[in-house]
Amino acid sequence: MGVLVMGYWSLLVPDFRCGGWYSSVSSELLAISGGFVLTEDVLQTSHTSVWSSRRALRSRCRRVEHQLGSAPFLCCNELWPGMEDCACAVWLYVVTQVPALLLFADFFTALLTFYVQTWDEYHTHTLTLGLVSGPVEGILTLCIVYAITAVKGGGSYWQQPMLPALGLPYIESLPKAAYTMDFGDFYVLYGGLVLAYNTIESVRNVLKARRDRGDAPNDALLGLAPFFGSWALIIAYLSLHPEILHQHLVPFVLLVGLMNAYSVGQMITAHLTKSEFPYQNVLALPLLFGIIDTLGPILQARLGFGWPSALGDGVYQVAFMFSCLGLAVGVYGSFVVDVIVSICDYLDIWCLTIKHPYVEETENAGGKKMK
């Protein structure tokens, strides 16, 4: 199926026309179909196909911009790559990986990386990639993992202890638990160390940039509160409703991904429009309500005071979670449409096509400029 998807894209790219509406949306349609139509055994292939198709779209659009002097707003504007990467790339990556590996820590790492780097760019006005960045080392790591999986014949290879599988002998000074850690455990450890280093470096960059401008450096740290506050609600909600984690992980991952995409999108928009930092995220409020609703009966049983639960457990809690997902889709979708329409109206441009084609000016014999 992945080969078919790439074949479809290779046929589509040569017919790319910068003035056609399909040119800018085909990548996202391919991403959606690749991530949500394919079955679990080919999700990894579809993920690679999505990245390749998006890279081909960007390259083609840049080429058309060089030839014609202009390009569609969504292809080449600073706003589009950031919001697309967060809402599509990370979100699609997590959807294709978490259900198979059950590594929710990987989800946290991916989303925190995007949030911190966007927060860094907002304050420093410079996009700084970490020591190990997703677009470069991350993709190379995925390619290596997929290649080894194909050679070894399945995902069970990654469930065995890593050091013995690599043929490394046991050392007496090494704890037994560390020697028997499987590839997944080492992957989480490696990701955690890289994440900590990148986050510290971003914090140092922000503090230095604000000191150089004469601003209060520590005030910028409050910008990390929305992310960690949202994740405190996420962890609390899942601890109170483990059935969501074990039986409905995919829709909940989509909900959390949209929450993060909304925060990152607000930061990117605020950076471009030179607005105040967006501390609010309305999509976290339903989870707060769900936690408060669930705590009522627990407090009543343990402390003697509380309130009855309006949702209860079981099917009603699942319905509530899906309602939160629907709300997130609506809020984020309306946010994207509002940003695009506002910018296009202000700049007198179109979103997916060229409203004012570039016409090169020439001079006649009298020195008068002519088109």
DRENDREN-643973 format. One line per 3 residues: number of its first residue (from 1); for each residue x, y, z of C-alpha. Coordinates in Angstrom, 1 decimal, always signed. Example, Ala and Ser with C-alpha at 12.3 -4.5 7.8 and 13.67 -1.06 7.14 Angstrom:
BEGIN
1> +12.3:-4.5:+7.8 | +13.7:-1.1:+7.1
This chain:
BEGIN
1> +0.0:+0.0:+0.0 | +2.8:+2.4:+0.8 | +4.2:+1.7:-2.7
4> +0.8:+2.5:-4.2 | +0.6:+5.8:-2.2 | +4.1:+6.8:-3.4
7> +3.2:+5.9:-7.0 | +0.1:+8.1:-6.8 | +2.1:+11.0:-5.5
10> +4.9:+10.6:-8.1 | +2.2:+10.8:-10.8 | +0.6:+13.8:-9.2
13> +3.8:+15.9:-8.6 | +4.8:+16.4:-12.3 | +1.3:+17.8:-13.0
16> +1.7:+20.3:-10.2 | +0.4:+23.7:-11.0 | +0.9:+26.5:-8.5
19> -2.4:+28.1:-9.5 | -4.5:+24.9:-9.0 | -6.3:+24.4:-5.7
22> -5.3:+20.7:-5.6 | -1.6:+21.5:-5.5 | -1.6:+22.6:-1.8
25> -4.2:+20.3:-0.3 | -3.0:+17.1:-2.0 | -0.2:+16.6:+0.6
28> -2.5:+16.9:+3.5 | -5.1:+14.6:+1.8 | -2.3:+12.1:+1.3
31> -1.2:+12.5:+4.9 | -4.8:+11.9:+6.2 | -5.3:+8.9:+3.9
34> -1.9:+7.5:+4.7 | -2.4:+7.8:+8.5 | -6.0:+6.8:+8.9
37> -7.0:+4.5:+6.1 | -4.0:+2.1:+6.1 | -4.0:-0.8:+8.5
40> -1.6:-1.2:+11.4 | +0.8:-3.5:+9.6 | +1.7:-0.9:+7.0
43> +1.4:+2.3:+9.1 | +5.2:+2.6:+9.2 | +5.4:+2.6:+5.4
46> +2.6:+5.1:+5.1 | +4.4:+7.4:+7.6 | +7.5:+7.5:+5.4
49> +5.4:+8.1:+2.3 | +3.8:+11.1:+4.0 | +7.1:+12.7:+4.8
52> +8.4:+12.1:+1.2 | +5.2:+13.6:-0.3 | +5.4:+16.7:+1.9
55> +9.0:+17.1:+1.0 | +8.2:+16.8:-2.7 | +5.4:+19.4:-2.3
58> +7.7:+21.9:-0.6 | +10.5:+21.4:-3.2 | +8.1:+21.9:-6.1
61> +6.5:+24.9:-4.6 | +9.9:+26.6:-4.1 | +10.8:+25.9:-7.6
64> +7.6:+27.5:-8.9 | +8.2:+30.5:-6.7 | +11.7:+30.9:-8.2
67> +10.3:+30.6:-11.8 | +7.2:+32.8:-11.4 | +8.3:+35.2:-8.6
70> +5.4:+34.2:-6.4 | +3.8:+31.2:-4.8 | +0.6:+30.2:-2.9
73> +0.4:+31.5:+0.6 | +0.1:+28.1:+2.4 | +3.1:+26.5:+0.6
76> +5.8:+29.0:+1.5 | +4.6:+31.3:+4.2 | +6.4:+30.9:+7.6
79> +3.0:+30.2:+9.3 | +2.2:+27.1:+7.2 | +5.3:+25.0:+7.7
82> +5.2:+25.4:+11.5 | +1.5:+24.7:+12.0 | +1.6:+21.9:+9.4
85> +4.6:+20.2:+11.0 | +3.0:+20.3:+14.5 | -0.5:+19.3:+13.5
88> +0.4:+16.9:+10.8 | +3.9:+15.6:+11.2 | +4.1:+15.0:+14.9
91> +0.4:+14.1:+15.2 | +0.7:+11.6:+12.4 | +4.0:+10.2:+13.7
94> +2.5:+9.6:+17.2 | -0.7:+8.0:+15.8 | +1.3:+5.5:+13.7
97> +3.7:+4.7:+16.5 | +1.9:+4.8:+19.9 | -0.8:+2.2:+19.3
100> +1.9:-0.3:+18.2 | +4.6:+0.5:+20.8 | +2.4:+1.8:+23.7
103> +5.1:+4.4:+24.5 | +3.2:+7.3:+25.8 | +6.4:+8.8:+26.9
106> +7.4:+9.1:+23.3 | +4.2:+11.2:+22.7 | +5.2:+13.6:+25.5
109> +8.8:+13.9:+24.1 | +7.6:+14.7:+20.6 | +5.0:+17.3:+21.7
112> +7.4:+19.0:+24.2 | +10.1:+19.3:+21.6 | +7.7:+21.2:+19.2
115> +6.4:+23.3:+22.0 | +9.8:+24.3:+23.4 | +11.3:+25.1:+20.0
118> +8.3:+27.3:+19.1 | +8.6:+29.0:+22.5 | +12.3:+29.5:+21.9
121> +11.6:+31.0:+18.5 | +8.9:+33.4:+19.9 | +11.4:+35.0:+22.3
124> +14.6:+34.8:+20.3 | +13.1:+35.3:+16.8 | +15.4:+32.6:+15.6
127> +14.5:+29.0:+14.9 | +17.1:+26.8:+16.7 | +17.0:+23.1:+16.2
130> +18.3:+20.9:+19.0 | +21.2:+18.5:+19.1 | +19.0:+15.8:+17.8
133> +16.2:+17.3:+15.7 | +13.1:+15.6:+14.2 | +13.5:+16.8:+10.6
136> +17.1:+15.5:+10.3 | +18.3:+13.0:+12.9 | +14.7:+11.9:+13.8
139> +13.9:+10.9:+10.2 | +17.3:+9.2:+9.8 | +16.6:+7.2:+12.9
142> +13.2:+6.2:+11.7 | +14.7:+5.0:+8.4 | +17.3:+2.9:+10.2
145> +14.6:+1.4:+12.5 | +12.3:+0.6:+9.6 | +15.2:-1.0:+7.6
148> +16.3:-3.2:+10.6 | +12.7:-4.2:+11.2 | +12.3:-5.2:+7.5
151> +15.5:-7.3:+7.7 | +14.8:-8.9:+11.0 | +11.2:-9.7:+10.0
154> +9.0:-8.0:+12.6 | +8.6:-5.8:+15.6 | +9.4:-8.6:+18.0
157> +13.1:-7.9:+17.4 | +12.9:-4.7:+19.4 | +11.3:-6.5:+22.4
160> +14.5:-8.4:+23.3 | +17.3:-7.1:+25.5 | +19.4:-4.7:+23.5
163> +23.0:-5.4:+24.7 | +22.8:-9.2:+24.4 | +21.2:-8.8:+20.9
166> +24.1:-6.6:+19.8 | +26.6:-9.3:+21.1 | +28.0:-7.2:+23.9
169> +29.2:-9.2:+26.9 | +28.0:-8.6:+30.4 | +30.2:-6.4:+32.6
172> +30.2:-7.0:+36.4 | +30.1:-3.3:+37.2 | +26.9:-2.9:+35.1
175> +23.6:-3.4:+36.9 | +21.7:-6.5:+35.8 | +18.6:-4.5:+35.1
178> +20.5:-2.2:+32.8 | +22.0:-5.2:+30.9 | +18.5:-6.7:+30.3
181> +16.8:-3.5:+29.2 | +15.2:-4.0:+25.8 | +15.4:-1.6:+22.8
184> +12.2:+0.2:+23.8 | +13.6:+1.0:+27.3 | +16.8:+2.3:+25.9
187> +14.9:+4.3:+23.3 | +12.9:+6.0:+26.1 | +16.1:+6.7:+28.1
190> +17.9:+8.1:+25.0 | +14.9:+10.3:+24.1 | +14.6:+11.6:+27.7
193> +18.3:+12.6:+27.8 | +18.1:+14.3:+24.4 | +14.9:+16.1:+25.4
196> +16.4:+17.3:+28.6 | +19.5:+18.7:+26.9 | +17.5:+20.4:+24.1
199> +15.1:+21.9:+26.6 | +17.9:+23.3:+28.8 | +19.6:+24.8:+25.7
202> +16.3:+26.4:+24.6 | +15.8:+27.9:+28.1 | +19.4:+29.3:+28.0
205> +18.8:+30.8:+24.5 | +15.6:+32.5:+25.7 | +17.1:+33.9:+28.9
208> +20.2:+35.2:+27.0 | +18.1:+36.8:+24.3 | +15.8:+38.6:+26.8
211> +18.8:+39.8:+28.9 | +20.4:+41.3:+25.7 | +17.1:+43.1:+25.0
214> +16.8:+44.4:+28.5 | +13.7:+42.4:+29.3 | +13.1:+40.4:+32.5
217> +14.4:+37.0:+31.6 | +12.5:+34.8:+34.1 | +9.1:+36.0:+32.9
220> +9.5:+34.0:+29.7 | +9.6:+30.8:+31.7 | +5.9:+31.3:+32.4
223> +5.4:+30.4:+28.8 | +6.1:+26.7:+29.6 | +3.3:+26.6:+32.1
226> +0.5:+26.0:+29.5 | +2.2:+22.8:+28.3 | +3.0:+21.3:+31.7
229> -0.3:+22.4:+33.0 | -2.1:+20.6:+30.2 | -0.1:+17.5:+30.7
232> -0.8:+17.5:+34.4 | -4.5:+17.4:+33.5 | -3.8:+14.6:+30.9
235> -2.0:+12.4:+33.4 | -4.6:+13.1:+36.1 | -7.4:+12.2:+33.8
238> -5.8:+9.0:+32.6 | -5.0:+7.9:+36.1 | -8.7:+8.3:+37.0
241> -9.9:+6.6:+33.9 | -7.4:+3.9:+32.9 | -10.0:+2.4:+30.5
244> -9.4:+5.3:+28.2 | -5.6:+4.6:+28.2 | -6.0:+0.9:+27.5
247> -9.0:+0.8:+25.2 | -9.4:+4.2:+23.6 | -5.8:+5.4:+23.2
250> -5.9:+6.5:+19.6 | -8.8:+9.0:+19.9 | -7.3:+10.3:+23.1
253> -3.9:+10.8:+21.4 | -5.6:+12.7:+18.7 | -7.2:+14.9:+21.3
256> -3.9:+15.6:+23.0 | -2.2:+16.2:+19.7 | -4.8:+18.8:+18.8
259> -4.4:+20.5:+22.2 | -0.7:+20.9:+21.6 | -1.2:+21.9:+17.9
262> -3.5:+24.7:+19.1 | -1.0:+26.0:+21.6 | +1.8:+25.9:+19.1
265> -0.4:+27.5:+16.4 | -1.2:+30.4:+18.7 | +2.5:+30.9:+19.5
268> +3.4:+31.0:+15.8 | +0.6:+33.4:+15.1 | +1.6:+35.6:+18.0
271> +5.2:+35.6:+16.8 | +4.2:+36.7:+13.3 | +1.8:+39.4:+14.4
274> +4.1:+40.5:+17.3 | +1.3:+39.9:+19.8 | +1.3:+39.0:+23.5
277> +2.3:+35.4:+24.4 | -0.8:+33.1:+24.4 | -1.0:+31.5:+27.8
280> -4.5:+30.2:+27.4 | -5.7:+26.9:+25.9 | -9.4:+26.5:+26.0
283> -9.1:+22.8:+24.9 | -7.7:+21.9:+28.4 | -10.9:+23.0:+30.2
286> -13.0:+19.9:+29.3 | -10.3:+17.7:+30.8 | -10.4:+19.8:+34.0
289> -14.2:+19.4:+34.1 | -13.8:+15.6:+33.7 | -11.3:+15.4:+36.6
292> -13.4:+17.5:+38.9 | -16.5:+15.5:+38.0 | -14.7:+12.2:+38.8
295> -13.2:+13.4:+42.1 | -16.6:+14.1:+43.6 | -17.5:+10.5:+44.4
298> -13.9:+9.7:+45.4 | -13.9:+12.5:+48.0 | -17.3:+11.5:+49.2
301> -16.1:+7.9:+49.8 | -12.8:+8.9:+51.5 | -13.5:+12.2:+53.3
304> -17.2:+12.2:+53.7 | -17.9:+15.2:+51.5 | -18.1:+15.5:+47.7
307> -20.6:+15.7:+44.9 | -22.3:+13.2:+42.6 | -20.6:+12.5:+39.2
310> -22.6:+13.8:+36.2 | -20.7:+11.5:+33.8 | -20.0:+8.4:+35.8
313> -17.9:+5.6:+34.3 | -18.0:+3.3:+31.4 | -19.8:+4.3:+28.2
316> -20.6:+7.8:+29.4 | -17.0:+8.6:+30.1 | -16.0:+7.3:+26.6
319> -18.7:+9.5:+25.1 | -17.4:+12.5:+27.0 | -13.9:+11.8:+25.6
322> -15.1:+11.6:+22.1 | -17.1:+14.9:+22.6 | -13.8:+16.5:+23.8
325> -12.2:+15.3:+20.6 | -15.0:+16.7:+18.5 | -14.7:+20.0:+20.3
328> -10.9:+20.1:+19.7 | -11.4:+19.5:+16.0 | -13.9:+22.3:+15.8
331> -11.9:+24.8:+17.8 | -8.6:+24.1:+16.0 | -10.2:+24.0:+12.6
334> -12.0:+27.3:+13.1 | -8.7:+28.8:+14.4 | -6.8:+27.7:+11.3
337> -9.6:+29.1:+9.0 | -9.7:+32.4:+10.9 | -6.0:+32.9:+10.7
340> -5.8:+32.1:+7.0 | -8.8:+34.3:+6.1 | -7.5:+37.2:+8.2
343> -4.0:+37.1:+6.7 | -5.2:+36.7:+3.2 | -7.7:+39.6:+3.5
346> -5.1:+41.8:+5.0 | -2.5:+41.1:+2.4 | -5.0:+40.9:-0.5
349> -3.8:+37.5:-1.5 | -5.4:+34.1:-2.0 | -4.7:+31.0:+0.1
352> -4.1:+28.2:-2.4 | -3.7:+30.1:-5.7 | -1.9:+33.2:-6.9
355> -4.2:+36.2:-7.0 | -1.7:+38.7:-8.5 | +0.7:+36.9:-10.8
358> +4.1:+38.3:-11.0 | +4.8:+40.3:-14.2 | +8.3:+41.4:-15.0
361> +8.8:+45.1:-15.8 | +10.8:+46.2:-18.8 | +11.9:+49.6:-20.1
364> +11.2:+50.9:-23.5 | +13.5:+53.0:-25.6 | +12.4:+56.2:-23.8
367> +13.3:+54.8:-20.4 | +9.7:+54.3:-19.3 | +8.8:+51.1:-17.4
370> +6.4:+48.8:-19.1 | +4.9:+45.4:-18.1
